[in-house]
Amino acid sequence: MSAFTRTISGSNNQHLFHNVDLIVFLEGGSVSYNKQEVYAGK
């Protein structure tokens, strides 16, 4: 991982470099959510 992705500014702007609306980082767990469920606050 580069130093760029470790800064707040880098994290806030990372989606621009991947040409996506948002980036979600997940850790572990056995439950999956689709985009609509995430937007609904699940």
Residue, then its C-alpha position, 0 to 999 in steps of 0.5 A: m500500500s502506498a503512502f497516498t492511501r494512508t492519508i485522509s486526503g488520499s482516502n477521501n479522493q481514492h474513488l477518483f483514481h478508480n473512476v467509481d462513485l465510492i469505495v468500501f473497505l470490509e473486514g471479515g464477517s459472514v454477512s454480505y450486503n448489496k449496494q441498496e442495503v448499504y445505502a439503507g443503513k444495514 
